[in-house]
Amino acid sequence: MNTITNLFLFYFFFNFLFFYWSFDWFFIFNQYFFIFYFSIGLLIGFLFSINIFFIFNFFISLFIGFFHFH
């Protein structure tokens, strides 16, 4: 997978699922948190374009999604 595909999968799709699982937070804060996480995903995705980093960052997304919204 290239950089754009990794960026889409690990920062758009999974973080959207974390917001969807806690829908009360998603409904209130989506215009702020979604732009924040997607901009961080753009920054990290273009700085580090190797697959190992994105697999490691998936667990960081799990950590952020679980402990920040539950």
PyMOL Python script that loads the backbone (N, CA, C, O; Angstrom):
from pymol import cmd

cmd.read_pdbstr("""\
ATOM      1  N   MET A   1       0.841  -1.196   0.000  1.00  0.00           N
ATOM      2  CA  MET A   1       0.000   0.000   0.000  1.00  0.00           C
ATOM      3  C   MET A   1       0.880   1.252   0.000  1.00  0.00           C
ATOM      4  O   MET A   1       1.959   1.277   0.593  1.00  0.00           O
ATOM      5  N   ASN A   2       0.402   2.258  -0.663  1.00  0.00           N
ATOM      6  CA  ASN A   2       1.175   3.491  -0.705  1.00  0.00           C
ATOM      7  C   ASN A   2       0.821   4.377   0.486  1.00  0.00           C
ATOM      8  O   ASN A   2       0.061   3.974   1.366  1.00  0.00           O
ATOM      9  N   THR A   3       1.378   5.585   0.505  1.00  0.00           N
ATOM     10  CA  THR A   3       1.195   6.480   1.646  1.00  0.00           C
ATOM     11  C   THR A   3      -0.239   6.954   1.765  1.00  0.00           C
ATOM     12  O   THR A   3      -0.767   7.054   2.872  1.00  0.00           O
ATOM     13  N   ILE A   4      -0.875   7.247   0.642  1.00  0.00           N
ATOM     14  CA  ILE A   4      -2.251   7.757   0.683  1.00  0.00           C
ATOM     15  C   ILE A   4      -3.206   6.679   1.180  1.00  0.00           C
ATOM     16  O   ILE A   4      -4.150   6.967   1.915  1.00  0.00           O
ATOM     17  N   THR A   5      -2.955   5.433   0.774  1.00  0.00           N
ATOM     18  CA  THR A   5      -3.820   4.339   1.224  1.00  0.00           C
ATOM     19  C   THR A   5      -3.668   4.095   2.717  1.00  0.00           C
ATOM     20  O   THR A   5      -4.660   3.884   3.416  1.00  0.00           O
ATOM     21  N   ASN A   6      -2.430   4.122   3.213  1.00  0.00           N
ATOM     22  CA  ASN A   6      -2.206   3.977   4.647  1.00  0.00           C
ATOM     23  C   ASN A   6      -2.827   5.124   5.424  1.00  0.00           C
ATOM     24  O   ASN A   6      -3.415   4.918   6.486  1.00  0.00           O
ATOM     25  N   LEU A   7      -2.697   6.330   4.894  1.00  0.00           N
ATOM     26  CA  LEU A   7      -3.256   7.499   5.554  1.00  0.00           C
ATOM     27  C   LEU A   7      -4.767   7.401   5.632  1.00  0.00           C
ATOM     28  O   LEU A   7      -5.356   7.737   6.659  1.00  0.00           O
ATOM     29  N   PHE A   8      -5.400   6.947   4.567  1.00  0.00           N
ATOM     30  CA  PHE A   8      -6.854   6.814   4.572  1.00  0.00           C
ATOM     31  C   PHE A   8      -7.305   5.735   5.542  1.00  0.00           C
ATOM     32  O   PHE A   8      -8.258   5.940   6.293  1.00  0.00           O
ATOM     33  N   LEU A   9      -6.633   4.587   5.537  1.00  0.00           N
ATOM     34  CA  LEU A   9      -7.094   3.466   6.356  1.00  0.00           C
ATOM     35  C   LEU A   9      -6.936   3.742   7.839  1.00  0.00           C
ATOM     36  O   LEU A   9      -7.863   3.502   8.614  1.00  0.00           O
ATOM     37  N   PHE A  10      -5.782   4.240   8.245  1.00  0.00           N
ATOM     38  CA  PHE A  10      -5.484   4.275   9.668  1.00  0.00           C
ATOM     39  C   PHE A  10      -5.885   5.569  10.347  1.00  0.00           C
ATOM     40  O   PHE A  10      -5.925   5.617  11.577  1.00  0.00           O
ATOM     41  N   TYR A  11      -6.183   6.621   9.597  1.00  0.00           N
ATOM     42  CA  TYR A  11      -6.564   7.864  10.247  1.00  0.00           C
ATOM     43  C   TYR A  11      -7.958   8.330   9.893  1.00  0.00           C
ATOM     44  O   TYR A  11      -8.567   9.070  10.666  1.00  0.00           O
ATOM     45  N   PHE A  12      -8.484   7.924   8.751  1.00  0.00           N
ATOM     46  CA  PHE A  12      -9.849   8.291   8.394  1.00  0.00           C
ATOM     47  C   PHE A  12     -10.831   7.230   8.859  1.00  0.00           C
ATOM     48  O   PHE A  12     -11.806   7.531   9.547  1.00  0.00           O
ATOM     49  N   PHE A  13     -10.568   5.985   8.478  1.00  0.00           N
ATOM     50  CA  PHE A  13     -11.539   4.915   8.705  1.00  0.00           C
ATOM     51  C   PHE A  13     -11.618   4.514  10.174  1.00  0.00           C
ATOM     52  O   PHE A  13     -12.709   4.466  10.742  1.00  0.00           O
ATOM     53  N   PHE A  14     -10.466   4.224  10.800  1.00  0.00           N
ATOM     54  CA  PHE A  14     -10.491   3.708  12.163  1.00  0.00           C
ATOM     55  C   PHE A  14     -10.895   4.773  13.166  1.00  0.00           C
ATOM     56  O   PHE A  14     -11.644   4.482  14.098  1.00  0.00           O
ATOM     57  N   ASN A  15     -10.421   5.991  12.999  1.00  0.00           N
ATOM     58  CA  ASN A  15     -10.829   7.044  13.924  1.00  0.00           C
ATOM     59  C   ASN A  15     -12.296   7.397  13.754  1.00  0.00           C
ATOM     60  O   ASN A  15     -12.956   7.779  14.721  1.00  0.00           O
ATOM     61  N   PHE A  16     -12.821   7.273  12.528  1.00  0.00           N
ATOM     62  CA  PHE A  16     -14.252   7.464  12.332  1.00  0.00           C
ATOM     63  C   PHE A  16     -15.051   6.378  13.043  1.00  0.00           C
ATOM     64  O   PHE A  16     -16.128   6.649  13.574  1.00  0.00           O
ATOM     65  N   LEU A  17     -14.530   5.140  13.057  1.00  0.00           N
ATOM     66  CA  LEU A  17     -15.217   4.078  13.789  1.00  0.00           C
ATOM     67  C   LEU A  17     -15.204   4.330  15.287  1.00  0.00           C
ATOM     68  O   LEU A  17     -16.184   4.034  15.971  1.00  0.00           O
ATOM     69  N   PHE A  18     -14.097   4.878  15.810  1.00  0.00           N
ATOM     70  CA  PHE A  18     -14.050   5.170  17.236  1.00  0.00           C
ATOM     71  C   PHE A  18     -15.036   6.269  17.598  1.00  0.00           C
ATOM     72  O   PHE A  18     -15.649   6.215  18.664  1.00  0.00           O
ATOM     73  N   PHE A  19     -15.202   7.260  16.740  1.00  0.00           N
ATOM     74  CA  PHE A  19     -16.202   8.287  17.006  1.00  0.00           C
ATOM     75  C   PHE A  19     -17.614   7.723  16.890  1.00  0.00           C
ATOM     76  O   PHE A  19     -18.517   8.138  17.616  1.00  0.00           O
ATOM     77  N   TYR A  20     -17.797   6.777  15.975  1.00  0.00           N
ATOM     78  CA  TYR A  20     -19.134   6.225  15.774  1.00  0.00           C
ATOM     79  C   TYR A  20     -19.550   5.320  16.929  1.00  0.00           C
ATOM     80  O   TYR A  20     -20.731   5.243  17.268  1.00  0.00           O
ATOM     81  N   TRP A  21     -18.566   4.626  17.542  1.00  0.00           N
ATOM     82  CA  TRP A  21     -18.891   3.745  18.659  1.00  0.00           C
ATOM     83  C   TRP A  21     -19.315   4.537  19.888  1.00  0.00           C
ATOM     84  O   TRP A  21     -20.124   4.045  20.674  1.00  0.00           O
ATOM     85  N   SER A  22     -18.797   5.745  20.080  1.00  0.00           N
ATOM     86  CA  SER A  22     -19.260   6.605  21.173  1.00  0.00           C
ATOM     87  C   SER A  22     -19.986   7.780  20.530  1.00  0.00           C
ATOM     88  O   SER A  22     -19.422   8.862  20.368  1.00  0.00           O
ATOM     89  N   PHE A  23     -21.251   7.549  20.165  1.00  0.00           N
ATOM     90  CA  PHE A  23     -21.937   8.463  19.262  1.00  0.00           C
ATOM     91  C   PHE A  23     -22.277   9.790  19.924  1.00  0.00           C
ATOM     92  O   PHE A  23     -22.432  10.799  19.237  1.00  0.00           O
ATOM     93  N   ASP A  24     -22.395   9.805  21.261  1.00  0.00           N
ATOM     94  CA  ASP A  24     -22.684  11.060  21.935  1.00  0.00           C
ATOM     95  C   ASP A  24     -21.522  12.039  21.796  1.00  0.00           C
ATOM     96  O   ASP A  24     -21.734  13.230  21.569  1.00  0.00           O
ATOM     97  N   TRP A  25     -20.284  11.535  21.932  1.00  0.00           N
ATOM     98  CA  TRP A  25     -19.119  12.391  21.712  1.00  0.00           C
ATOM     99  C   TRP A  25     -18.987  12.774  20.243  1.00  0.00           C
ATOM    100  O   TRP A  25     -18.600  13.895  19.912  1.00  0.00           O
ATOM    101  N   PHE A  26     -19.315  11.825  19.366  1.00  0.00           N
ATOM    102  CA  PHE A  26     -19.205  12.111  17.935  1.00  0.00           C
ATOM    103  C   PHE A  26     -20.194  13.180  17.507  1.00  0.00           C
ATOM    104  O   PHE A  26     -19.878  14.022  16.666  1.00  0.00           O
ATOM    105  N   PHE A  27     -21.386  13.152  18.081  1.00  0.00           N
ATOM    106  CA  PHE A  27     -22.400  14.121  17.680  1.00  0.00           C
ATOM    107  C   PHE A  27     -22.053  15.527  18.157  1.00  0.00           C
ATOM    108  O   PHE A  27     -22.362  16.509  17.483  1.00  0.00           O
ATOM    109  N   ILE A  28     -21.406  15.624  19.325  1.00  0.00           N
ATOM    110  CA  ILE A  28     -21.103  16.949  19.871  1.00  0.00           C
ATOM    111  C   ILE A  28     -19.824  17.514  19.262  1.00  0.00           C
ATOM    112  O   ILE A  28     -19.773  18.686  18.888  1.00  0.00           O
ATOM    113  N   PHE A  29     -18.785  16.672  19.166  1.00  0.00           N
ATOM    114  CA  PHE A  29     -17.446  17.195  18.890  1.00  0.00           C
ATOM    115  C   PHE A  29     -16.901  16.814  17.521  1.00  0.00           C
ATOM    116  O   PHE A  29     -15.695  16.918  17.299  1.00  0.00           O
ATOM    117  N   ASN A  30     -17.758  16.371  16.586  1.00  0.00           N
ATOM    118  CA  ASN A  30     -17.192  15.820  15.355  1.00  0.00           C
ATOM    119  C   ASN A  30     -16.480  16.872  14.520  1.00  0.00           C
ATOM    120  O   ASN A  30     -15.472  16.565  13.883  1.00  0.00           O
ATOM    121  N   GLN A  31     -16.977  18.103  14.505  1.00  0.00           N
ATOM    122  CA  GLN A  31     -16.349  19.112  13.645  1.00  0.00           C
ATOM    123  C   GLN A  31     -14.993  19.560  14.189  1.00  0.00           C
ATOM    124  O   GLN A  31     -14.198  20.143  13.451  1.00  0.00           O
ATOM    125  N   TYR A  32     -14.719  19.297  15.462  1.00  0.00           N
ATOM    126  CA  TYR A  32     -13.425  19.666  16.022  1.00  0.00           C
ATOM    127  C   TYR A  32     -12.463  18.485  16.027  1.00  0.00           C
ATOM    128  O   TYR A  32     -11.341  18.599  15.534  1.00  0.00           O
ATOM    129  N   PHE A  33     -12.891  17.350  16.579  1.00  0.00           N
ATOM    130  CA  PHE A  33     -11.989  16.215  16.734  1.00  0.00           C
ATOM    131  C   PHE A  33     -11.666  15.551  15.408  1.00  0.00           C
ATOM    132  O   PHE A  33     -10.553  15.059  15.223  1.00  0.00           O
ATOM    133  N   PHE A  34     -12.621  15.525  14.476  1.00  0.00           N
ATOM    134  CA  PHE A  34     -12.347  14.884  13.193  1.00  0.00           C
ATOM    135  C   PHE A  34     -11.307  15.669  12.404  1.00  0.00           C
ATOM    136  O   PHE A  34     -10.410  15.076  11.804  1.00  0.00           O
ATOM    137  N   ILE A  35     -11.416  16.994  12.396  1.00  0.00           N
ATOM    138  CA  ILE A  35     -10.423  17.822  11.716  1.00  0.00           C
ATOM    139  C   ILE A  35      -9.065  17.697  12.400  1.00  0.00           C
ATOM    140  O   ILE A  35      -8.028  17.690  11.737  1.00  0.00           O
ATOM    141  N   PHE A  36      -9.075  17.598  13.741  1.00  0.00           N
ATOM    142  CA  PHE A  36      -7.819  17.457  14.478  1.00  0.00           C
ATOM    143  C   PHE A  36      -7.112  16.152  14.137  1.00  0.00           C
ATOM    144  O   PHE A  36      -5.934  16.161  13.781  1.00  0.00           O
ATOM    145  N   TYR A  37      -7.827  15.020  14.244  1.00  0.00           N
ATOM    146  CA  TYR A  37      -7.190  13.739  13.976  1.00  0.00           C
ATOM    147  C   TYR A  37      -6.815  13.589  12.513  1.00  0.00           C
ATOM    148  O   TYR A  37      -5.802  12.962  12.202  1.00  0.00           O
ATOM    149  N   PHE A  38      -7.616  14.155  11.596  1.00  0.00           N
ATOM    150  CA  PHE A  38      -7.275  14.003  10.188  1.00  0.00           C
ATOM    151  C   PHE A  38      -6.068  14.856   9.816  1.00  0.00           C
ATOM    152  O   PHE A  38      -5.278  14.461   8.958  1.00  0.00           O
ATOM    153  N   SER A  39      -5.910  16.030  10.453  1.00  0.00           N
ATOM    154  CA  SER A  39      -4.728  16.847  10.179  1.00  0.00           C
ATOM    155  C   SER A  39      -3.478  16.210  10.765  1.00  0.00           C
ATOM    156  O   SER A  39      -2.412  16.269  10.153  1.00  0.00           O
ATOM    157  N   ILE A  40      -3.594  15.599  11.948  1.00  0.00           N
ATOM    158  CA  ILE A  40      -2.465  14.852  12.498  1.00  0.00           C
ATOM    159  C   ILE A  40      -2.134  13.660  11.601  1.00  0.00           C
ATOM    160  O   ILE A  40      -0.965  13.326  11.405  1.00  0.00           O
ATOM    161  N   GLY A  41      -3.172  13.024  11.061  1.00  0.00           N
ATOM    162  CA  GLY A  41      -2.938  11.912  10.148  1.00  0.00           C
ATOM    163  C   GLY A  41      -2.256  12.334   8.859  1.00  0.00           C
ATOM    164  O   GLY A  41      -1.410  11.609   8.336  1.00  0.00           O
ATOM    165  N   LEU A  42      -2.617  13.503   8.344  1.00  0.00           N
ATOM    166  CA  LEU A  42      -1.929  14.015   7.163  1.00  0.00           C
ATOM    167  C   LEU A  42      -0.467  14.301   7.459  1.00  0.00           C
ATOM    168  O   LEU A  42       0.403  13.967   6.655  1.00  0.00           O
ATOM    169  N   LEU A  43      -0.185  14.918   8.607  1.00  0.00           N
ATOM    170  CA  LEU A  43       1.186  15.274   8.956  1.00  0.00           C
ATOM    171  C   LEU A  43       2.049  14.034   9.140  1.00  0.00           C
ATOM    172  O   LEU A  43       3.133  13.935   8.564  1.00  0.00           O
ATOM    173  N   ILE A  44       1.567  13.088   9.944  1.00  0.00           N
ATOM    174  CA  ILE A  44       2.355  11.885  10.212  1.00  0.00           C
ATOM    175  C   ILE A  44       2.426  10.994   8.975  1.00  0.00           C
ATOM    176  O   ILE A  44       3.439  10.338   8.734  1.00  0.00           O
ATOM    177  N   GLY A  45       1.346  10.973   8.191  1.00  0.00           N
ATOM    178  CA  GLY A  45       1.327  10.106   7.024  1.00  0.00           C
ATOM    179  C   GLY A  45       2.328  10.492   5.958  1.00  0.00           C
ATOM    180  O   GLY A  45       2.870   9.627   5.272  1.00  0.00           O
ATOM    181  N   PHE A  46       2.581  11.789   5.811  1.00  0.00           N
ATOM    182  CA  PHE A  46       3.562  12.210   4.815  1.00  0.00           C
ATOM    183  C   PHE A  46       4.975  12.247   5.369  1.00  0.00           C
ATOM    184  O   PHE A  46       5.934  12.201   4.599  1.00  0.00           O
ATOM    185  N   LEU A  47       5.129  12.330   6.700  1.00  0.00           N
ATOM    186  CA  LEU A  47       6.472  12.278   7.261  1.00  0.00           C
ATOM    187  C   LEU A  47       6.997  10.851   7.325  1.00  0.00           C
ATOM    188  O   LEU A  47       8.168  10.610   7.035  1.00  0.00           O
ATOM    189  N   PHE A  48       6.142   9.902   7.702  1.00  0.00           N
ATOM    190  CA  PHE A  48       6.551   8.508   7.861  1.00  0.00           C
ATOM    191  C   PHE A  48       5.682   7.661   6.945  1.00  0.00           C
ATOM    192  O   PHE A  48       4.490   7.487   7.200  1.00  0.00           O
ATOM    193  N   SER A  49       6.271   7.140   5.887  1.00  0.00           N
ATOM    194  CA  SER A  49       5.484   6.429   4.877  1.00  0.00           C
ATOM    195  C   SER A  49       5.808   4.940   4.839  1.00  0.00           C
ATOM    196  O   SER A  49       5.655   4.301   3.798  1.00  0.00           O
ATOM    197  N   ILE A  50       6.256   4.377   5.971  1.00  0.00           N
ATOM    198  CA  ILE A  50       6.545   2.944   5.991  1.00  0.00           C
ATOM    199  C   ILE A  50       5.400   2.225   6.691  1.00  0.00           C
ATOM    200  O   ILE A  50       4.723   2.801   7.543  1.00  0.00           O
ATOM    201  N   ASN A  51       5.189   0.969   6.330  1.00  0.00           N
ATOM    202  CA  ASN A  51       4.023   0.239   6.819  1.00  0.00           C
ATOM    203  C   ASN A  51       4.130  -0.124   8.294  1.00  0.00           C
ATOM    204  O   ASN A  51       3.114  -0.220   8.982  1.00  0.00           O
ATOM    205  N   ILE A  52       5.356  -0.329   8.788  1.00  0.00           N
ATOM    206  CA  ILE A  52       5.532  -0.698  10.193  1.00  0.00           C
ATOM    207  C   ILE A  52       5.046   0.425  11.094  1.00  0.00           C
ATOM    208  O   ILE A  52       4.444   0.175  12.138  1.00  0.00           O
ATOM    209  N   PHE A  53       5.309   1.666  10.690  1.00  0.00           N
ATOM    210  CA  PHE A  53       4.879   2.795  11.512  1.00  0.00           C
ATOM    211  C   PHE A  53       3.366   2.885  11.578  1.00  0.00           C
ATOM    212  O   PHE A  53       2.815   3.230  12.623  1.00  0.00           O
ATOM    213  N   PHE A  54       2.685   2.581  10.483  1.00  0.00           N
ATOM    214  CA  PHE A  54       1.229   2.686  10.485  1.00  0.00           C
ATOM    215  C   PHE A  54       0.586   1.542  11.256  1.00  0.00           C
ATOM    216  O   PHE A  54      -0.478   1.721  11.851  1.00  0.00           O
ATOM    217  N   ILE A  55       1.214   0.369  11.255  1.00  0.00           N
ATOM    218  CA  ILE A  55       0.716  -0.724  12.089  1.00  0.00           C
ATOM    219  C   ILE A  55       0.883  -0.367  13.562  1.00  0.00           C
ATOM    220  O   ILE A  55       0.001  -0.650  14.372  1.00  0.00           O
ATOM    221  N   PHE A  56       2.015   0.255  13.913  1.00  0.00           N
ATOM    222  CA  PHE A  56       2.213   0.718  15.286  1.00  0.00           C
ATOM    223  C   PHE A  56       1.235   1.826  15.638  1.00  0.00           C
ATOM    224  O   PHE A  56       0.750   1.891  16.768  1.00  0.00           O
ATOM    225  N   ASN A  57       0.943   2.691  14.689  1.00  0.00           N
ATOM    226  CA  ASN A  57       0.032   3.797  14.951  1.00  0.00           C
ATOM    227  C   ASN A  57      -1.414   3.351  15.052  1.00  0.00           C
ATOM    228  O   ASN A  57      -2.238   4.074  15.611  1.00  0.00           O
ATOM    229  N   PHE A  58      -1.745   2.179  14.527  1.00  0.00           N
ATOM    230  CA  PHE A  58      -3.082   1.646  14.730  1.00  0.00           C
ATOM    231  C   PHE A  58      -3.348   1.387  16.207  1.00  0.00           C
ATOM    232  O   PHE A  58      -4.456   1.629  16.686  1.00  0.00           O
ATOM    233  N   PHE A  59      -2.346   0.896  16.934  1.00  0.00           N
ATOM    234  CA  PHE A  59      -2.528   0.663  18.360  1.00  0.00           C
ATOM    235  C   PHE A  59      -2.574   1.972  19.134  1.00  0.00           C
ATOM    236  O   PHE A  59      -3.237   2.056  20.167  1.00  0.00           O
ATOM    237  N   ILE A  60      -1.878   2.994  18.647  1.00  0.00           N
ATOM    238  CA  ILE A  60      -2.009   4.319  19.249  1.00  0.00           C
ATOM    239  C   ILE A  60      -3.420   4.849  19.040  1.00  0.00           C
ATOM    240  O   ILE A  60      -3.988   5.480  19.932  1.00  0.00           O
ATOM    241  N   SER A  61      -3.986   4.594  17.866  1.00  0.00           N
ATOM    242  CA  SER A  61      -5.367   5.008  17.616  1.00  0.00           C
ATOM    243  C   SER A  61      -6.345   4.238  18.497  1.00  0.00           C
ATOM    244  O   SER A  61      -7.345   4.797  18.946  1.00  0.00           O
ATOM    245  N   LEU A  62      -6.065   2.955  18.747  1.00  0.00           N
ATOM    246  CA  LEU A  62      -6.878   2.196  19.692  1.00  0.00           C
ATOM    247  C   LEU A  62      -6.795   2.798  21.086  1.00  0.00           C
ATOM    248  O   LEU A  62      -7.808   2.921  21.776  1.00  0.00           O
ATOM    249  N   PHE A  63      -5.588   3.174  21.502  1.00  0.00           N
ATOM    250  CA  PHE A  63      -5.387   3.764  22.829  1.00  0.00           C
ATOM    251  C   PHE A  63      -6.126   5.086  22.962  1.00  0.00           C
ATOM    252  O   PHE A  63      -6.801   5.325  23.963  1.00  0.00           O
ATOM    253  N   ILE A  64      -6.000   5.953  21.946  1.00  0.00           N
ATOM    254  CA  ILE A  64      -6.679   7.249  21.975  1.00  0.00           C
ATOM    255  C   ILE A  64      -8.187   7.064  21.923  1.00  0.00           C
ATOM    256  O   ILE A  64      -8.919   7.715  22.669  1.00  0.00           O
ATOM    257  N   GLY A  65      -8.657   6.180  21.045  1.00  0.00           N
ATOM    258  CA  GLY A  65     -10.091   6.004  20.894  1.00  0.00           C
ATOM    259  C   GLY A  65     -10.749   5.381  22.112  1.00  0.00           C
ATOM    260  O   GLY A  65     -11.892   5.706  22.435  1.00  0.00           O
ATOM    261  N   PHE A  66     -10.034   4.483  22.793  1.00  0.00           N
ATOM    262  CA  PHE A  66     -10.651   3.819  23.940  1.00  0.00           C
ATOM    263  C   PHE A  66     -10.612   4.694  25.189  1.00  0.00           C
ATOM    264  O   PHE A  66     -11.635   4.870  25.850  1.00  0.00           O
ATOM    265  N   PHE A  67      -9.451   5.241  25.518  1.00  0.00           N
ATOM    266  CA  PHE A  67      -9.305   5.940  26.789  1.00  0.00           C
ATOM    267  C   PHE A  67      -9.781   7.380  26.741  1.00  0.00           C
ATOM    268  O   PHE A  67     -10.003   7.987  27.789  1.00  0.00           O
ATOM    269  N   HIS A  68      -9.943   7.941  25.553  1.00  0.00           N
ATOM    270  CA  HIS A  68     -10.396   9.325  25.485  1.00  0.00           C
ATOM    271  C   HIS A  68     -11.906   9.426  25.482  1.00  0.00           C
ATOM    272  O   HIS A  68     -12.456  10.429  25.937  1.00  0.00           O
ATOM    273  N   PHE A  69     -12.592   8.407  24.980  1.00  0.00           N
ATOM    274  CA  PHE A  69     -14.043   8.491  24.832  1.00  0.00           C
ATOM    275  C   PHE A  69     -14.802   7.535  25.743  1.00  0.00           C
ATOM    276  O   PHE A  69     -16.030   7.475  25.679  1.00  0.00           O
ATOM    277  N   HIS A  70     -14.091   6.779  26.598  1.00  0.00           N
ATOM    278  CA  HIS A  70     -14.816   5.842  27.463  1.00  0.00           C
ATOM    279  C   HIS A  70     -14.415   6.105  28.915  1.00  0.00           C
ATOM    280  O   HIS A  70     -14.904   5.431  29.822  1.00  0.00           O
TER     281      HIS A  70
END
""", "prot")
cmd.dss("prot")
cmd.show_as("cartoon", "prot")
cmd.util.cbc("prot")
cmd.orient("prot")
